[in-house]
């Protein structure tokens, strides 16, 4: 397949202003200064006038979301600072010249990283100065026929999924010639988030910021670098409902055999969420396929939680920055996750999510603020298994299910599919709605040698929930 870059633009705010400095929040400081990516697939694309409107609307959007046109720079203690200097974002126009690479073909190959990466802007991480690196870049590629792929990369240290969703909604509204309502005006006071941890010191241990369990080597020889691959799994809402019923009935409401009279302080009365059961089910499947007889292997799940609504009072929904904090399940072992009922794994995921209340998240902010070296904290937080030469026994889960990415209609219609652009860390997982809204897409990264086993087991275990049901 051949994708060629036809034009490259640097898009700046149409009303450029002088340079200002925005201090990043403590939550921002925990993120890596590299880029996350996503691909949106559209069925149609209009004439060249649309490309001109696409660029003009991006420039207008940057008037409101001007920090995206800035740059980062390092300051003391491994911390970062945001320079709002209007250096701009990169926008690429590209064309795919392979007649076989149609929209339908891409939809059938969402797990092909080599293929999908051609539709993403490239970033040169070898540059000496981080302040030369754009925070955002976009590439739209025309496919044979009328299809188009919009590839986005955006700096993790600047925005989270909720903030990116607001930006994409605003940009697409402007592209359609619509006005923006007040709910989309970004709220920039990151000092507000920092202040929430000032009145209290760290009151909890915060295991989420400590090194996760590592793979316990079973062989004496030096471990070899493992080959990773992406697996894309699709679930209907009916299948997810089956998992919810199974988790509910496993050992009573709480999944631990305690029934509805459990003294556990966590909520056991509300139904399990789709996120909880999908995460628990995948956790069991991953432990099964990775098991080498090492049943005592330690494992945990780390998930990101949008905490805008977990503070009292809430943060504004238009808060522009990172307000997603990590949470972790209790450390378990393969034996328990695999051999105990599904409700056990699901309940442990629920424990991690429900922990994230106002008191706990404020304590997390205070914990981060007390760190002298943020690089050390990031190393522990993102040490997913100790490197590419080790299998990772843990999972790191990101949910895009509640973000308005499917509303990004630039005048071409809404995207028919949305996927992460590249997943290259063993144990990394994305959970997303599908384009029709009647199911979910689960994308995960693991060893190439385990891909077929996971695909088979993932659906077999759902069939075992109610074997006579039609999916």
Secondary structure as a PSIPRED ss2 file (coil, helix, strand):
# PSIPRED VFORMAT (PSIPRED V4.0)

   1 X C   1.000  0.000  0.000
   2 X C   1.000  0.000  0.000
   3 X E   0.000  0.000  1.000
   4 X E   0.000  0.000  1.000
   5 X E   0.000  0.000  1.000
   6 X E   0.000  0.000  1.000
   7 X E   0.000  0.000  1.000
   8 X E   0.000  0.000  1.000
   9 X E   0.000  0.000  1.000
  10 X E   0.000  0.000  1.000
  11 X E   0.000  0.000  1.000
  12 X C   1.000  0.000  0.000
  13 X C   1.000  0.000  0.000
  14 X C   1.000  0.000  0.000
  15 X C   1.000  0.000  0.000
  16 X C   1.000  0.000  0.000
  17 X C   1.000  0.000  0.000
  18 X C   1.000  0.000  0.000
  19 X C   1.000  0.000  0.000
  20 X E   0.000  0.000  1.000
  21 X E   0.000  0.000  1.000
  22 X E   0.000  0.000  1.000
  23 X E   0.000  0.000  1.000
  24 X C   1.000  0.000  0.000
  25 X C   1.000  0.000  0.000
  26 X H   0.000  1.000  0.000
  27 X H   0.000  1.000  0.000
  28 X H   0.000  1.000  0.000
  29 X H   0.000  1.000  0.000
  30 X C   1.000  0.000  0.000
  31 X C   1.000  0.000  0.000
  32 X C   1.000  0.000  0.000
  33 X C   1.000  0.000  0.000
  34 X C   1.000  0.000  0.000
  35 X E   0.000  0.000  1.000
  36 X E   0.000  0.000  1.000
  37 X E   0.000  0.000  1.000
  38 X E   0.000  0.000  1.000
  39 X E   0.000  0.000  1.000
  40 X E   0.000  0.000  1.000
  41 X E   0.000  0.000  1.000
  42 X E   0.000  0.000  1.000
  43 X C   1.000  0.000  0.000
  44 X C   1.000  0.000  0.000
  45 X C   1.000  0.000  0.000
  46 X C   1.000  0.000  0.000
  47 X C   1.000  0.000  0.000
  48 X H   0.000  1.000  0.000
  49 X H   0.000  1.000  0.000
  50 X H   0.000  1.000  0.000
  51 X H   0.000  1.000  0.000
  52 X H   0.000  1.000  0.000
  53 X H   0.000  1.000  0.000
  54 X H   0.000  1.000  0.000
  55 X H   0.000  1.000  0.000
  56 X H   0.000  1.000  0.000
  57 X H   0.000  1.000  0.000
  58 X H   0.000  1.000  0.000
  59 X H   0.000  1.000  0.000
  60 X H   0.000  1.000  0.000
  61 X H   0.000  1.000  0.000
  62 X H   0.000  1.000  0.000
  63 X H   0.000  1.000  0.000
  64 X H   0.000  1.000  0.000
  65 X C   1.000  0.000  0.000
  66 X H   0.000  1.000  0.000
  67 X H   0.000  1.000  0.000
  68 X H   0.000  1.000  0.000
  69 X H   0.000  1.000  0.000
  70 X C   1.000  0.000  0.000
  71 X E   0.000  0.000  1.000
  72 X E   0.000  0.000  1.000
  73 X E   0.000  0.000  1.000
  74 X E   0.000  0.000  1.000
  75 X C   1.000  0.000  0.000
  76 X H   0.000  1.000  0.000
  77 X H   0.000  1.000  0.000
  78 X H   0.000  1.000  0.000
  79 X C   1.000  0.000  0.000
  80 X E   0.000  0.000  1.000
  81 X E   0.000  0.000  1.000
  82 X E   0.000  0.000  1.000
  83 X E   0.000  0.000  1.000
  84 X E   0.000  0.000  1.000
  85 X C   1.000  0.000  0.000
  86 X C   1.000  0.000  0.000
  87 X C   1.000  0.000  0.000
  88 X C   1.000  0.000  0.000
  89 X E   0.000  0.000  1.000
  90 X E   0.000  0.000  1.000
  91 X E   0.000  0.000  1.000
  92 X E   0.000  0.000  1.000
  93 X E   0.000  0.000  1.000
  94 X E   0.000  0.000  1.000
  95 X E   0.000  0.000  1.000
  96 X E   0.000  0.000  1.000
  97 X C   1.000  0.000  0.000
  98 X C   1.000  0.000  0.000
  99 X C   1.000  0.000  0.000
 100 X C   1.000  0.000  0.000
 101 X C   1.000  0.000  0.000
 102 X C   1.000  0.000  0.000
 103 X H   0.000  1.000  0.000
 104 X H   0.000  1.000  0.000
 105 X H   0.000  1.000  0.000
 106 X H   0.000  1.000  0.000
 107 X H   0.000  1.000  0.000
 108 X C   1.000  0.000  0.000
 109 X C   1.000  0.000  0.000
 110 X C   1.000  0.000  0.000
 111 X C   1.000  0.000  0.000
 112 X C   1.000  0.000  0.000
 113 X H   0.000  1.000  0.000
 114 X H   0.000  1.000  0.000
 115 X H   0.000  1.000  0.000
 116 X H   0.000  1.000  0.000
 117 X H   0.000  1.000  0.000
 118 X H   0.000  1.000  0.000
 119 X H   0.000  1.000  0.000
 120 X C   1.000  0.000  0.000
 121 X C   1.000  0.000  0.000
 122 X C   1.000  0.000  0.000
 123 X C   1.000  0.000  0.000
 124 X C   1.000  0.000  0.000
 125 X C   1.000  0.000  0.000
 126 X C   1.000  0.000  0.000
 127 X C   1.000  0.000  0.000
 128 X C   1.000  0.000  0.000
 129 X C   1.000  0.000  0.000
 130 X H   0.000  1.000  0.000
 131 X H   0.000  1.000  0.000
 132 X H   0.000  1.000  0.000
 133 X C   1.000  0.000  0.000
 134 X C   1.000  0.000  0.000
 135 X C   1.000  0.000  0.000
 136 X E   0.000  0.000  1.000
 137 X E   0.000  0.000  1.000
 138 X E   0.000  0.000  1.000
 139 X E   0.000  0.000  1.000
 140 X E   0.000  0.000  1.000
 141 X E   0.000  0.000  1.000
 142 X E   0.000  0.000  1.000
 143 X C   1.000  0.000  0.000
 144 X C   1.000  0.000  0.000
 145 X C   1.000  0.000  0.000
 146 X C   1.000  0.000  0.000
 147 X C   1.000  0.000  0.000
 148 X E   0.000  0.000  1.000
 149 X E   0.000  0.000  1.000
 150 X E   0.000  0.000  1.000
 151 X E   0.000  0.000  1.000
 152 X E   0.000  0.000  1.000
 153 X E   0.000  0.000  1.000
 154 X E   0.000  0.000  1.000
 155 X E   0.000  0.000  1.000
 156 X C   1.000  0.000  0.000
 157 X C   1.000  0.000  0.000
 158 X C   1.000  0.000  0.000
 159 X C   1.000  0.000  0.000
 160 X C   1.000  0.000  0.000
 161 X H   0.000  1.000  0.000
 162 X H   0.000  1.000  0.000
 163 X H   0.000  1.000  0.000
 164 X H   0.000  1.000  0.000
 165 X H   0.000  1.000  0.000
 166 X H   0.000  1.000  0.000
 167 X H   0.000  1.000  0.000
 168 X H   0.000  1.000  0.000
 169 X H   0.000  1.000  0.000
 170 X H   0.000  1.000  0.000
 171 X H   0.000  1.000  0.000
 172 X H   0.000  1.000  0.000
 173 X H   0.000  1.000  0.000
 174 X H   0.000  1.000  0.000
 175 X H   0.000  1.000  0.000
 176 X C   1.000  0.000  0.000
 177 X C   1.000  0.000  0.000
 178 X C   1.000  0.000  0.000
 179 X C   1.000  0.000  0.000
 180 X C   1.000  0.000  0.000
 181 X C   1.000  0.000  0.000
 182 X H   0.000  1.000  0.000
 183 X H   0.000  1.000  0.000
 184 X H   0.000  1.000  0.000
 185 X C   1.000  0.000  0.000
 186 X C   1.000  0.000  0.000
 187 X E   0.000  0.000  1.000
 188 X C   1.000  0.000  0.000
 189 X C   1.000  0.000  0.000
 190 X H   0.000  1.000  0.000
 191 X H   0.000  1.000  0.000
 192 X H   0.000  1.000  0.000
 193 X H   0.000  1.000  0.000
 194 X H   0.000  1.000  0.000
 195 X H   0.000  1.000  0.000
 196 X C   1.000  0.000  0.000
 197 X C   1.000  0.000  0.000
 198 X C   1.000  0.000  0.000
 199 X C   1.000  0.000  0.000
 200 X C   1.000  0.000  0.000
 201 X C   1.000  0.000  0.000
 202 X C   1.000  0.000  0.000
 203 X C   1.000  0.000  0.000
 204 X C   1.000  0.000  0.000
 205 X C   1.000  0.000  0.000
 206 X C   1.000  0.000  0.000
 207 X H   0.000  1.000  0.000
 208 X H   0.000  1.000  0.000
 209 X H   0.000  1.000  0.000
 210 X C   1.000  0.000  0.000
 211 X C   1.000  0.000  0.000
 212 X C   1.000  0.000  0.000
 213 X C   1.000  0.000  0.000
 214 X C   1.000  0.000  0.000
 215 X C   1.000  0.000  0.000
 216 X C   1.000  0.000  0.000
 217 X C   1.000  0.000  0.000
 218 X C   1.000  0.000  0.000
 219 X C   1.000  0.000  0.000
 220 X C   1.000  0.000  0.000
 221 X C   1.000  0.000  0.000
 222 X C   1.000  0.000  0.000
 223 X C   1.000  0.000  0.000
 224 X C   1.000  0.000  0.000
 225 X C   1.000  0.000  0.000
 226 X C   1.000  0.000  0.000
 227 X C   1.000  0.000  0.000
 228 X E   0.000  0.000  1.000
 229 X E   0.000  0.000  1.000
 230 X E   0.000  0.000  1.000
 231 X E   0.000  0.000  1.000
 232 X E   0.000  0.000  1.000
 233 X E   0.000  0.000  1.000
 234 X E   0.000  0.000  1.000
 235 X E   0.000  0.000  1.000
 236 X E   0.000  0.000  1.000
 237 X H   0.000  1.000  0.000
 238 X H   0.000  1.000  0.000
 239 X H   0.000  1.000  0.000
 240 X H   0.000  1.000  0.000
 241 X H   0.000  1.000  0.000
 242 X H   0.000  1.000  0.000
 243 X H   0.000  1.000  0.000
 244 X H   0.000  1.000  0.000
 245 X H   0.000  1.000  0.000
 246 X H   0.000  1.000  0.000
 247 X H   0.000  1.000  0.000
 248 X H   0.000  1.000  0.000
 249 X H   0.000  1.000  0.000
 250 X C   1.000  0.000  0.000
 251 X C   1.000  0.000  0.000
 252 X C   1.000  0.000  0.000
 253 X C   1.000  0.000  0.000
 254 X C   1.000  0.000  0.000
 255 X C   1.000  0.000  0.000
 256 X C   1.000  0.000  0.000
 257 X C   1.000  0.000  0.000
 258 X C   1.000  0.000  0.000
 259 X H   0.000  1.000  0.000
 260 X H   0.000  1.000  0.000
 261 X H   0.000  1.000  0.000
 262 X C   1.000  0.000  0.000
 263 X C   1.000  0.000  0.000
 264 X C   1.000  0.000  0.000
 265 X C   1.000  0.000  0.000
 266 X C   1.000  0.000  0.000
 267 X C   1.000  0.000  0.000
 268 X C   1.000  0.000  0.000
 269 X C   1.000  0.000  0.000
 270 X C   1.000  0.000  0.000
 271 X C   1.000  0.000  0.000
 272 X C   1.000  0.000  0.000
 273 X C   1.000  0.000  0.000
 274 X H   0.000  1.000  0.000
 275 X H   0.000  1.000  0.000
 276 X H   0.000  1.000  0.000
 277 X H   0.000  1.000  0.000
 278 X H   0.000  1.000  0.000
 279 X H   0.000  1.000  0.000
 280 X H   0.000  1.000  0.000
 281 X H   0.000  1.000  0.000
 282 X H   0.000  1.000  0.000
 283 X H   0.000  1.000  0.000
 284 X H   0.000  1.000  0.000
 285 X H   0.000  1.000  0.000
 286 X H   0.000  1.000  0.000
 287 X H   0.000  1.000  0.000
 288 X H   0.000  1.000  0.000
 289 X H   0.000  1.000  0.000
 290 X H   0.000  1.000  0.000
 291 X C   1.000  0.000  0.000
 292 X C   1.000  0.000  0.000
 293 X C   1.000  0.000  0.000
 294 X C   1.000  0.000  0.000
 295 X C   1.000  0.000  0.000
 296 X C   1.000  0.000  0.000
 297 X C   1.000  0.000  0.000
 298 X E   0.000  0.000  1.000
 299 X E   0.000  0.000  1.000
 300 X C   1.000  0.000  0.000
 301 X E   0.000  0.000  1.000
 302 X E   0.000  0.000  1.000
 303 X E   0.000  0.000  1.000
 304 X E   0.000  0.000  1.000
 305 X E   0.000  0.000  1.000
 306 X E   0.000  0.000  1.000
 307 X C   1.000  0.000  0.000
 308 X C   1.000  0.000  0.000
 309 X C   1.000  0.000  0.000
 310 X C   1.000  0.000  0.000
 311 X C   1.000  0.000  0.000
 312 X C   1.000  0.000  0.000
 313 X C   1.000  0.000  0.000
 314 X C   1.000  0.000  0.000
 315 X C   1.000  0.000  0.000
 316 X C   1.000  0.000  0.000
 317 X C   1.000  0.000  0.000
 318 X C   1.000  0.000  0.000
 319 X E   0.000  0.000  1.000
 320 X C   1.000  0.000  0.000
 321 X C   1.000  0.000  0.000
 322 X C   1.000  0.000  0.000
 323 X C   1.000  0.000  0.000
 324 X E   0.000  0.000  1.000
 325 X E   0.000  0.000  1.000
 326 X E   0.000  0.000  1.000
 327 X E   0.000  0.000  1.000
 328 X E   0.000  0.000  1.000
 329 X C   1.000  0.000  0.000
 330 X C   1.000  0.000  0.000
 331 X C   1.000  0.000  0.000
 332 X E   0.000  0.000  1.000
 333 X E   0.000  0.000  1.000
 334 X H   0.000  1.000  0.000
 335 X H   0.000  1.000  0.000
 336 X H   0.000  1.000  0.000
 337 X H   0.000  1.000  0.000
 338 X H   0.000  1.000  0.000
 339 X H   0.000  1.000  0.000
 340 X C   1.000  0.000  0.000
 341 X C   1.000  0.000  0.000
 342 X H   0.000  1.000  0.000
 343 X H   0.000  1.000  0.000
 344 X H   0.000  1.000  0.000
 345 X H   0.000  1.000  0.000
 346 X H   0.000  1.000  0.000
 347 X H   0.000  1.000  0.000
 348 X H   0.000  1.000  0.000
 349 X H   0.000  1.000  0.000
 350 X H   0.000  1.000  0.000
 351 X H   0.000  1.000  0.000
 352 X H   0.000  1.000  0.000
 353 X H   0.000  1.000  0.000
 354 X H   0.000  1.000  0.000
 355 X C   1.000  0.000  0.000
 356 X C   1.000  0.000  0.000
 357 X C   1.000  0.000  0.000
 358 X H   0.000  1.000  0.000
 359 X H   0.000  1.000  0.000
 360 X H   0.000  1.000  0.000
 361 X H   0.000  1.000  0.000
 362 X H   0.000  1.000  0.000
 363 X H   0.000  1.000  0.000
 364 X H   0.000  1.000  0.000
 365 X H   0.000  1.000  0.000
 366 X H   0.000  1.000  0.000
 367 X H   0.000  1.000  0.000
 368 X H   0.000  1.000  0.000
 369 X H   0.000  1.000  0.000
 370 X C   1.000  0.000  0.000
 371 X C   1.000  0.000  0.000
 372 X C   1.000  0.000  0.000
 373 X C   1.000  0.000  0.000
 374 X H   0.000  1.000  0.000
 375 X H   0.000  1.000  0.000
 376 X H   0.000  1.000  0.000
 377 X H   0.000  1.000  0.000
 378 X H   0.000  1.000  0.000
 379 X H   0.000  1.000  0.000
 380 X H   0.000  1.000  0.000
 381 X H   0.000  1.000  0.000
 382 X C   1.000  0.000  0.000
 383 X C   1.000  0.000  0.000
 384 X C   1.000  0.000  0.000
 385 X C   1.000  0.000  0.000
 386 X C   1.000  0.000  0.000
 387 X C   1.000  0.000  0.000
 388 X C   1.000  0.000  0.000
 389 X C   1.000  0.000  0.000
 390 X C   1.000  0.000  0.000
 391 X C   1.000  0.000  0.000
 392 X C   1.000  0.000  0.000
 393 X C   1.000  0.000  0.000
 394 X C   1.000  0.000  0.000
 395 X E   0.000  0.000  1.000
 396 X E   0.000  0.000  1.000
 397 X E   0.000  0.000  1.000
 398 X E   0.000  0.000  1.000
 399 X E   0.000  0.000  1.000
 400 X C   1.000  0.000  0.000
 401 X C   1.000  0.000  0.000
 402 X C   1.000  0.000  0.000
 403 X C   1.000  0.000  0.000
 404 X H   0.000  1.000  0.000
 405 X H   0.000  1.000  0.000
 406 X H   0.000  1.000  0.000
 407 X H   0.000  1.000  0.000
 408 X C   1.000  0.000  0.000
 409 X C   1.000  0.000  0.000
 410 X C   1.000  0.000  0.000
 411 X C   1.000  0.000  0.000
 412 X C   1.000  0.000  0.000
 413 X C   1.000  0.000  0.000
 414 X C   1.000  0.000  0.000
 415 X C   1.000  0.000  0.000
 416 X C   1.000  0.000  0.000
 417 X E   0.000  0.000  1.000
 418 X E   0.000  0.000  1.000
 419 X E   0.000  0.000  1.000
 420 X E   0.000  0.000  1.000
 421 X C   1.000  0.000  0.000
 422 X C   1.000  0.000  0.000
 423 X C   1.000  0.000  0.000
 424 X C   1.000  0.000  0.000
 425 X C   1.000  0.000  0.000
 426 X C   1.000  0.000  0.000
 427 X C   1.000  0.000  0.000
 428 X E   0.000  0.000  1.000
 429 X E   0.000  0.000  1.000
 430 X E   0.000  0.000  1.000
 431 X E   0.000  0.000  1.000
 432 X E   0.000  0.000  1.000
 433 X E   0.000  0.000  1.000
 434 X C   1.000  0.000  0.000
 435 X C   1.000  0.000  0.000
 436 X C   1.000  0.000  0.000
 437 X C   1.000  0.000  0.000
 438 X C   1.000  0.000  0.000
 439 X E   0.000  0.000  1.000
 440 X E   0.000  0.000  1.000
 441 X E   0.000  0.000  1.000
 442 X E   0.000  0.000  1.000
 443 X E   0.000  0.000  1.000
 444 X E   0.000  0.000  1.000
 445 X E   0.000  0.000  1.000
 446 X E   0.000  0.000  1.000
 447 X E   0.000  0.000  1.000
 448 X H   0.000  1.000  0.000
 449 X H   0.000  1.000  0.000
 450 X H   0.000  1.000  0.000
 451 X H   0.000  1.000  0.000
 452 X H   0.000  1.000  0.000
 453 X H   0.000  1.000  0.000
 454 X H   0.000  1.000  0.000
 455 X H   0.000  1.000  0.000
 456 X H   0.000  1.000  0.000
 457 X H   0.000  1.000  0.000
 458 X H   0.000  1.000  0.000
 459 X H   0.000  1.000  0.000
 460 X H   0.000  1.000  0.000
 461 X H   0.000  1.000  0.000
 462 X H   0.000  1.000  0.000
 463 X H   0.000  1.000  0.000
 464 X C   1.000  0.000  0.000
 465 X C   1.000  0.000  0.000
 466 X C   1.000  0.000  0.000
 467 X C   1.000  0.000  0.000
 468 X C   1.000  0.000  0.000
 469 X C   1.000  0.000  0.000
 470 X C   1.000  0.000  0.000
 471 X C   1.000  0.000  0.000
